[in-house]
Amino acid sequence: MKLASSHGGSFRGSTLTVDGTAVHRFLGIPYAKPPVRERRFRPPAPTTPWTGVLDCTRPGPAAPQNPESPAPPGAKPRVSSEEGCLNLNIWTPGTDGSARPVMVWIHGGAYLSGSNSDGMYDGAGLAAASGAVVVAINYRLGALGFLHLADLLGAGYQDSSNLALLDQIEALRWVRGTIDAFGGDPHNVTLFGESAGAAAIGTLLGMPASEGLFRRAIMQSGTAERCRTAEGSARISRKFLALCGLDTSSAADILTLPVDRLLEAQEMLVQDIGQETFAVPLPFQPTAGTPSLPRPPLDAVQQGQNGAVDLLIGTNLNEGSFAVEMRPPNPADPDYAERAASVLAAAGIPPERTTGYAGALAQILSRKAALPREAAGKELLEAAVADSVYRQPSNNLLAAREQSSRQGSPGRNFSYLFTWPSPAMGGKLGSCHSLDVPFVFRHLDSPEAAFLTRGKAPQALSDTMSGAWASFAHTGTPGRPGLEWPEYGQERNTMILDLVTRVEADPRREIREFFAENQVSLQAGS
């Protein structure tokens, strides 16, 4: 048993030993009041202090969600509850007065699924190796976290489409006020997250209410462009209401609709949106032009919002391979070139210019192979997904940050490209989406990672990555003894993370230039 006490109350956790280091674990701590009944679809309310000792030896529930289908290999069924989902987990090397850096993890899952208690996100190994306090948070998902109700329900619901982000901000406020009781420094907080978790961080960078709540940010396969206009979100809301059997005149009934009914409609919406894209279906996204997100995040960042935050951002080489390899066969699907053109067009490349992408990709492939190569088939579609949804948005954020720094923002920028290929499925997945997560959390041999790593993942690369992430949290730079990691800068310096790490200036330059020359600036998505 391990106790920690703060002005809000006392917490009872447990202690385990990881690689010879004692780590104290506190699970399922509520950071906000239950978002139910009159609080459904409303911003989170802070918890109130309690008397006695809170039992924090078991994880709290995940936010309501549908089971993933098919479930990722090694994944365990999640227990979810609307009542208690706003909770967080803490792993700390000590609850003494030491001011350790704090690393706050935001899980991914397309804003539809995921939990802070998924085995891959157990922070004990990272806390032991890094000497940091690791925190993992839950937040509302899907309709409960993003449904736009401002024009349907009026006062009190103006920010219903950004509740997931407001939950995260409330968790950060809790960390700021309480983490010292767990040995953490409330003034040295690093946000890190992957996929939707990284997209959330990219959005938080553009939210005024987040200013001052974190000092550094690590975005793994994320973007600051994943948001919609109010009109676009309202259109999704009307479609969702119809799937619930409601319309604009009966919209208020959604406040009392059973959560299972909401999830049933949510799954129908996901399937519907999935037919409209060959990339990743993302029916729920934050909404710009709202009280908490006045401007699209990328615009706000470019104008200096959170300009003092240090940023480490990167992608995996083959981010699109799951979307390509796991999509069920459909005779109605066009050929791969047409699918790639559709993905590129959705990212703002005019249809008449999409053929130029294959030429830019062929230049990169030819240089790598030292002989002429064409880009076609699945290879072309996978790259188009990776660039459109992940890599070029990351480049855009770095460009916005660099412009902000020239105007006086002091935050530093670092970039990486993860290229170690998974041996799964005969190597078809390559350096796929989410493959980097077990390297950071030091879970290469966990059941959840086994499908992708197959016992062949290099421990040295995990040591490098978890060490770099920890160094960034401690000092603001991922560089450490034996790993010189320069700032991104005008050279676009990027650390290639593989069996042998190296710095490359402007990797895959031809594709970056193709997007820069051809991409039409998109307002927040429709």
C-alpha positions in Angstrom: 0.0 0.0 0.0 1.2 3.5 -0.8 -0.5 6.8 0.4 -0.4 10.2 -1.2 -2.1 13.3 0.2 -3.1 16.7 -1.2 -5.5 19.5 -0.3 -8.2 17.5 -2.2 -7.9 14.3 -0.1 -5.8 11.2 0.3 -5.1 8.4 -2.2 -4.3 4.8 -1.6 -2.2 3.2 -4.3 0.1 0.2 -4.7 3.8 -0.3 -5.3 5.5 -2.6 -7.9 9.1 -3.1 -9.0 10.1 -2.5 -12.6 13.7 -3.4 -13.6 14.8 -3.0 -10.0 13.1 0.4 -9.5 10.1 0.9 -7.2 7.1 2.6 -8.9 4.0 3.7 -7.1 0.8 3.3 -9.0 -2.5 5.2 -8.4 -5.4 4.2 -10.7 -8.8 5.6 -11.5 -8.5 9.0 -9.8 -11.5 11.2 -10.7 -10.4 14.6 -12.0 -13.9 15.9 -12.7 -17.5 15.2 -11.6 -19.4 12.5 -13.4 -20.6 13.9 -16.8 -24.1 12.5 -16.4 -27.7 13.7 -16.1 -27.7 17.5 -16.2 -23.9 17.4 -17.0 -24.3 15.3 -20.2 -23.0 17.3 -23.2 -21.8 20.1 -20.9 -18.2 21.2 -20.0 -16.6 19.2 -17.1 -17.0 20.4 -13.5 -14.0 20.1 -11.1 -14.1 17.5 -8.4 -14.8 18.5 -4.8 -12.5 17.5 -1.9 -13.4 14.4 0.0 -12.7 13.0 3.5 -11.0 9.7 4.2 -8.8 7.8 1.8 -9.7 7.1 -1.8 -8.9 3.6 -3.0 -6.8 4.0 -6.2 -5.7 0.4 -6.6 -8.0 -0.5 -9.5 -8.4 1.3 -12.9 -11.5 3.4 -13.6 -13.9 2.8 -16.5 -13.2 4.0 -20.0 -15.5 6.5 -21.7 -18.5 4.8 -23.4 -17.6 3.2 -26.7 -18.4 0.4 -29.1 -16.0 -2.6 -29.1 -13.4 -2.4 -31.9 -14.1 -4.7 -34.7 -12.0 -6.5 -35.4 -10.3 -6.1 -32.0 -6.6 -5.5 -32.1 -4.6 -8.7 -31.4 -3.8 -8.9 -27.7 -6.3 -6.3 -26.7 -8.6 -7.0 -23.7 -12.3 -5.9 -23.5 -12.7 -2.5 -22.0 -15.1 -1.7 -19.1 -16.8 1.6 -19.9 -19.2 3.9 -18.0 -20.6 7.3 -18.6 -20.7 7.8 -14.8 -17.0 7.4 -13.9 -15.1 7.9 -17.2 -13.3 11.2 -16.3 -10.4 9.6 -14.4 -6.7 9.4 -14.6 -3.9 7.0 -13.7 -0.5 8.0 -12.2 2.8 6.1 -12.0 5.5 7.8 -10.0 9.0 6.8 -8.8 8.3 8.6 -5.5 5.7 10.7 -3.6 8.4 12.7 -1.8 9.0 16.4 -2.4 11.2 15.9 -5.4 9.9 18.0 -8.3 10.0 15.4 -11.1 8.9 16.2 -14.7 5.4 15.1 -15.5 4.4 13.3 -18.7 0.7 13.3 -19.4 -0.5 10.8 -22.0 -3.6 11.3 -24.2 -4.7 8.0 -25.8 -5.7 7.6 -29.4 -8.5 5.8 -31.1 -10.0 8.1 -33.8 -11.9 10.0 -31.0 -14.1 6.9 -30.8 -12.3 4.4 -28.7 -9.4 3.8 -26.3 -8.7 4.0 -22.6 -6.0 5.2 -20.2 -5.9 1.6 -18.8 -5.1 -0.2 -22.1 -2.1 -2.4 -21.5 0.1 -0.6 -24.0 -0.2 2.6 -22.0 0.9 1.2 -18.6 3.3 3.9 -17.5 5.3 1.9 -14.9 8.2 1.0 -17.2 8.5 4.5 -18.6 8.3 6.1 -15.1 11.0 3.7 -13.8 13.4 4.4 -16.8 12.8 8.1 -17.1 12.5 9.2 -13.5 9.3 11.2 -14.5 5.8 11.0 -13.2 3.6 9.5 -15.9 -0.1 10.3 -16.0 -2.7 8.8 -18.4 -6.1 10.4 -18.8 -9.5 9.4 -20.1 -11.8 11.8 -21.8 -15.3 11.7 -23.4 -15.4 10.1 -26.9 -17.6 10.0 -29.9 -20.9 11.8 -29.7 -20.6 12.4 -26.0 -17.4 14.3 -26.6 -18.0 16.0 -29.9 -21.7 16.3 -30.9 -22.4 19.9 -31.9 -25.6 21.0 -30.2 -25.1 24.7 -30.0 -27.7 25.6 -32.6 -30.2 22.9 -31.3 -30.1 23.3 -27.5 -28.8 26.8 -27.1 -27.3 28.2 -23.9 -25.0 25.8 -22.0 -24.2 23.7 -25.0 -22.2 26.2 -27.0 -19.0 24.0 -26.5 -20.6 20.6 -26.7 -18.5 19.8 -29.8 -15.3 20.3 -27.9 -16.0 18.5 -24.6 -13.3 16.0 -25.1 -10.7 18.8 -25.3 -12.3 20.6 -22.3 -12.0 17.3 -20.4 -8.3 17.2 -21.2 -7.9 20.8 -20.0 -9.7 20.0 -16.8 -7.4 17.0 -16.3 -4.4 19.4 -16.8 -5.8 21.8 -14.2 -6.1 18.9 -11.8 -2.5 18.0 -12.5 -1.4 21.5 -12.0 -3.1 21.7 -8.6 -2.4 18.2 -7.3 0.6 16.5 -8.9 3.1 17.7 -6.4 1.5 15.3 -3.9 2.8 12.5 -6.3 6.3 13.9 -6.6 5.6 15.8 -9.8 6.5 19.4 -10.8 3.3 21.2 -11.8 5.4 23.7 -13.7 7.1 21.1 -15.9 4.3 19.2 -17.7 4.8 17.5 -21.0 1.8 16.4 -23.0 2.3 13.3 -25.2 -0.1 11.3 -27.3 -0.5 9.3 -30.4 -3.0 9.4 -33.3 -6.2 11.1 -32.0 -4.3 11.8 -28.8 -1.7 13.7 -30.8 -4.4 15.4 -32.8 -6.0 16.5 -29.5 -2.6 18.0 -28.5 -2.4 19.8 -31.8 -5.9 21.3 -31.1 -4.9 22.2 -27.5 -2.0 24.1 -28.9 -4.6 26.4 -30.5 -7.0 26.7 -27.5 -6.6 29.9 -25.4 -7.8 28.0 -22.2 -4.8 25.6 -22.4 -2.2 28.4 -22.2 0.2 27.8 -19.4 -1.0 24.3 -18.5 1.8 22.5 -20.2 5.4 23.4 -21.0 6.1 20.8 -23.7 4.3 18.6 -26.2 5.1 15.4 -28.1 2.8 14.6 -31.0 3.1 11.0 -32.4 1.2 10.8 -35.8 -1.0 13.8 -35.1 -2.2 17.0 -36.7 -3.4 20.5 -35.7 -5.9 20.4 -38.6 -8.4 17.9 -37.4 -11.4 20.1 -36.9 -14.6 21.3 -38.6 -16.6 24.5 -39.0 -19.7 24.9 -37.0 -21.7 24.2 -40.2 -19.9 21.0 -40.9 -20.4 19.8 -37.3 -24.1 20.7 -37.4 -24.5 18.6 -40.5 -23.0 15.6 -38.7 -25.2 16.3 -35.7 -28.4 16.3 -37.8 -27.3 13.0 -39.4 -26.6 11.5 -35.9 -30.0 12.7 -34.6 -31.7 10.9 -37.4 -29.9 7.7 -36.6 -31.2 8.1 -33.1 -34.8 8.5 -34.4 -34.8 12.2 -33.5 -35.0 15.4 -35.5 -34.4 19.1 -34.7 -37.8 19.4 -33.0 -37.0 16.5 -30.6 -33.3 17.1 -30.2 -33.6 17.7 -26.5 -34.5 14.0 -26.0 -30.8 13.2 -26.6 -30.1 14.4 -23.1 -31.9 11.4 -21.6 -31.4 8.8 -24.4 -29.8 5.6 -23.0 -26.1 5.5 -23.7 -26.4 2.2 -25.5 -28.8 3.9 -28.0 -26.2 6.7 -28.6 -23.5 4.1 -29.2 -25.7 2.2 -31.6 -26.3 5.3 -33.7 -22.6 6.2 -33.4 -21.6 2.8 -35.0 -24.1 3.4 -37.8 -22.5 6.8 -38.4 -19.0 5.4 -38.4 -20.0 2.8 -41.0 -21.7 5.5 -43.1 -18.7 7.8 -43.0 -16.4 4.8 -43.7 -18.0 4.4 -47.1 -17.1 8.0 -48.0 -13.3 7.7 -47.6 -10.5 5.3 -48.4 -8.4 6.8 -45.5 -9.5 6.8 -41.9 -13.2 7.5 -41.0 -13.3 10.4 -38.6 -17.0 11.3 -38.0 -16.3 13.2 -34.7 -13.9 16.1 -34.6 -13.5 19.4 -32.6 -15.3 22.5 -33.9 -13.6 25.8 -34.7 -15.5 29.1 -34.4 -16.8 28.1 -30.9 -16.1 29.8 -27.5 -13.3 27.4 -26.6 -11.8 27.2 -30.1 -12.3 30.6 -31.7 -10.0 29.9 -34.6 -8.7 26.8 -36.4 -5.8 25.5 -34.3 -3.2 25.8 -37.1 -4.1 29.5 -37.6 -3.9 30.1 -33.8 -0.5 28.5 -33.6 0.8 30.4 -36.5 -0.3 33.6 -34.7 1.6 32.7 -31.5 -0.9 30.7 -29.4 1.1 28.5 -26.9 4.3 29.8 -28.7 6.4 29.2 -25.6 5.7 25.4 -25.7 8.5 23.2 -26.9 7.3 20.7 -29.6 8.5 17.3 -30.7 6.5 15.9 -33.6 6.8 13.0 -36.0 5.2 10.2 -38.0 5.7 6.6 -38.9 6.8 6.0 -42.5 3.8 3.8 -43.4 0.9 5.4 -41.5 -1.6 4.4 -44.1 -0.9 0.7 -44.3 -3.7 -0.4 -41.9 -6.3 1.6 -43.9 -5.1 -0.1 -47.1 -4.5 -3.7 -45.9 -7.4 -4.0 -43.5 -10.1 -2.5 -45.6 -12.6 -5.3 -46.5 -12.7 -6.1 -50.3 -15.5 -4.2 -52.1 -16.2 -4.8 -55.8 -17.5 -1.2 -56.0 -14.1 0.3 -55.0 -12.3 1.9 -57.9 -8.6 1.1 -58.7 -5.8 2.2 -56.3 -4.9 5.2 -58.4 -8.4 6.5 -58.2 -8.6 5.9 -54.5 -5.3 7.7 -54.0 -6.6 10.6 -56.0 -9.7 10.7 -53.8 -7.6 10.8 -50.6 -5.4 13.6 -52.0 -8.4 15.6 -53.2 -9.9 15.4 -49.7 -6.6 16.9 -48.4 -6.9 19.9 -50.7 -5.1 18.7 -53.8 -7.1 19.8 -56.9 -8.2 16.7 -58.9 -6.3 17.7 -62.0 -3.1 17.8 -60.0 -3.3 14.5 -58.1 -1.3 12.6 -60.8 1.8 14.7 -59.9 1.9 13.0 -56.5 2.8 9.6 -58.1 5.7 11.3 -59.8 7.0 12.9 -56.6 6.7 9.5 -54.8 8.5 7.8 -57.7 11.5 10.2 -57.2 11.8 9.2 -53.6 11.4 5.4 -54.3 14.0 5.6 -57.1 16.5 7.4 -55.0 16.1 4.8 -52.2 16.4 1.9 -54.6 19.2 3.5 -56.7 17.2 2.7 -59.8 14.0 4.0 -61.5 10.8 3.1 -59.6 7.2 3.8 -60.3 4.6 4.2 -57.6 1.4 2.3 -58.1 -1.2 0.0 -56.5 -1.3 -0.3 -52.7 2.0 1.4 -52.4 0.7 4.5 -54.0 -2.6 4.5 -51.9 -0.7 3.8 -48.6 1.6 6.7 -49.2 -1.2 9.0 -50.2 -3.0 8.2 -46.9 0.1 8.7 -44.9 1.0 12.0 -46.4 -2.6 13.4 -46.6 -3.7 12.5 -43.1 -0.5 12.5 -41.1 2.9 13.6 -42.5 2.0 16.8 -44.4 -0.2 18.1 -41.6 2.8 17.6 -39.3 4.9 19.5 -41.8 2.3 22.3 -41.8 2.3 22.5 -38.0 6.1 22.8 -38.0 5.9 25.5 -40.7 3.4 27.4 -38.6 5.6 27.0 -35.5 8.7 28.2 -37.4 6.8 31.3 -38.6 5.6 32.0 -35.1 9.2 31.7 -33.8 10.3 34.3 -36.3 7.8 36.6 -34.7 9.3 36.1 -31.2 7.7 32.8 -29.9 10.5 31.0 -28.0 9.3 27.4 -28.2 11.7 25.0 -29.8 10.8 22.5 -32.5 12.1 18.9 -33.1 11.1 16.4 -35.8 11.4 12.6 -36.3 10.4 9.9 -38.8 10.0 6.4 -37.5 11.1 3.8 -40.1 11.6 0.4 -38.4 9.3 -2.0 -40.2 7.0 -4.4 -38.5 7.5 -8.1 -39.5 3.7 -8.7 -39.2 1.8 -10.0 -42.2 5.0 -10.8 -44.1 6.1 -7.2 -43.8 3.1 -5.7 -45.6 2.4 -3.2 -42.8 5.8 -1.6 -42.8 6.4 1.1 -40.3 2.7 1.2 -39.6 0.5 3.5 -37.5 0.8 3.0 -33.7 4.0 0.8 -34.1 6.0 3.5 -32.2 3.9 3.3 -29.0 5.4 0.1 -27.5 8.9 1.6 -28.2 8.1 4.7 -26.1 6.3 2.8 -23.3 8.9 0.0 -23.2 6.4 -2.7 -24.0 8.0 -4.5 -26.9 7.2 -8.0 -25.5 3.7 -7.2 -24.2 0.8 -9.3 -25.5 -0.7 -6.1 -27.0 2.5 -5.4 -29.0 3.2 -9.0 -30.0 1.2 -8.9 -33.3 3.3 -6.0 -34.6 6.7 -6.7 -33.0 6.8 -10.5 -33.3 9.6 -10.6 -30.7 11.9 -8.9 -33.2 11.7 -5.3 -32.1 15.2 -3.9 -31.2 15.4 -3.0 -27.5 18.1 -0.5 -28.3 15.6 1.6 -30.4 13.1 1.5 -27.5 15.9 2.7 -25.2 16.7 5.5 -27.6 13.1 6.6 -28.0 11.9 6.4 -24.4 15.2 8.0 -23.4 14.7 10.8 -25.9 11.1 11.4 -24.8 12.2 11.5 -21.2 15.1 13.9 -22.0 12.6 16.2 -23.8 10.4 16.2 -20.7 13.4 16.9 -18.4 15.2 19.6 -20.5 13.1 20.6 -23.6 15.4 18.8 -26.0 15.3 15.1 -27.0 19.0 15.0 -27.5 21.0 13.1 -24.9 24.5 11.6 -24.6 25.1 9.5 -27.7 22.1 11.1 -29.5 22.7 14.5 -31.1 19.3 15.8 -32.1 19.3 19.3 -33.7 16.3 21.6 -33.8 14.1 21.4 -36.9 15.0 24.9 -38.2 15.3 26.1 -41.7 17.1 22.9 -42.7 14.1 20.8 -41.6 16.3 18.5 -39.6 14.6 15.2 -38.9 15.7 12.3 -36.7 15.3 9.0 -38.5 14.4 6.4 -35.9 15.4 2.9 -36.9 18.1 0.3 -36.1 20.6 3.0 -36.8 19.5 6.5 -36.0 20.6 9.4 -38.1 19.6 13.0 -38.8 18.3 13.8 -42.3 17.5 17.3 -43.6 14.1 17.5 -45.2 13.4 13.8 -45.8 10.9 13.0 -48.6 11.4 16.6 -49.8 9.8 16.0 -53.2 6.4 15.1 -51.6 6.6 18.1 -49.1 7.2 20.4 -52.1 4.4 18.8 -54.1 2.0 19.6 -51.3 3.4 23.1 -50.8 3.0 23.9 -54.4 -0.4 22.2 -55.1 -2.4 22.0 -51.9 -5.3 24.4 -51.7 -5.7 26.0 -48.2 -8.7 24.4 -46.6 -10.8 26.0 -43.9 -11.7 23.7 -41.0 -13.1 20.6 -42.6 -16.7 20.3 -43.6 
